Amino acid sequence: AKPRKAWEETARSLTQKVAALEKDLSAVKGEASTDSLTGVANRRGFDETLERWLGPSHPGFVLAVLDIDDFKGINDAHGHAVGDDVLRYVAKCLMQSFRSDDLVARVGGDEFAVLAAGLTSRQAEHRLHGVLARIANGKPGEEGRPPCVPTISVGLSECAAGDTAASLYERADDAQYTAKRQGKNRVIAKDARLLRDLARH
């Protein structure tokens, strides 16, 4: 009975160690895929989620790429602490405007991306116009609103058959540059041209 009891204790101890290691690993993974400044996903978390969403079992979704207009000017005029407040504020507004199973990520210095499931580009465009208005106008008595409020240029694209992470991101990014060129503080959608359209050319 003694060896069996000793073995059971060893097994229990190992089980506890494995559980503790799994918990630590989960925490490290979370840190590795989270942006420490804003608390939203970082580029790595975004890339991993986008690859997963491109799989055959995932429903349709849209990608939005958002860039803060003249962010360097905000940093130069108000300092980097205010710049950080602006980034945190934009992240918060995005998190509050999308569902918990959508993904909000900070993918560059002043660039964010959103993956939103089950929306058409038109629906996403409407939602993002709401985000721009929310950032511009705030809420009465809102805490954490920075002293200078940015405008944002947004490009979005709906995932289409045959899209890769690169092709989808490139379309949304192109749309975002178009938004910049057209005067900033706007949402531009750029969808894939259907194969039948391409066949006509």
Secondary structure, DSSP 4 states (H G I P E B T S, - for coil): -HHHHHHHHHHHHHHHHHHHHHHHHHHHHHHHTB-TTTSSB-HHHHHHHHHHHTSTTSPPEEEEEEEETTHHHHHHHH-HHHHHHHHHHHHHHHHHHS-TTSEEEE-SSSEEEEEEET--HHHHHHHHHHHHHHHHH--TT-TT--SS---EEEEEEE--TT--HHHHHHHHHHHHHHHHHTTSS-EEE-PPPPHHHHHT-
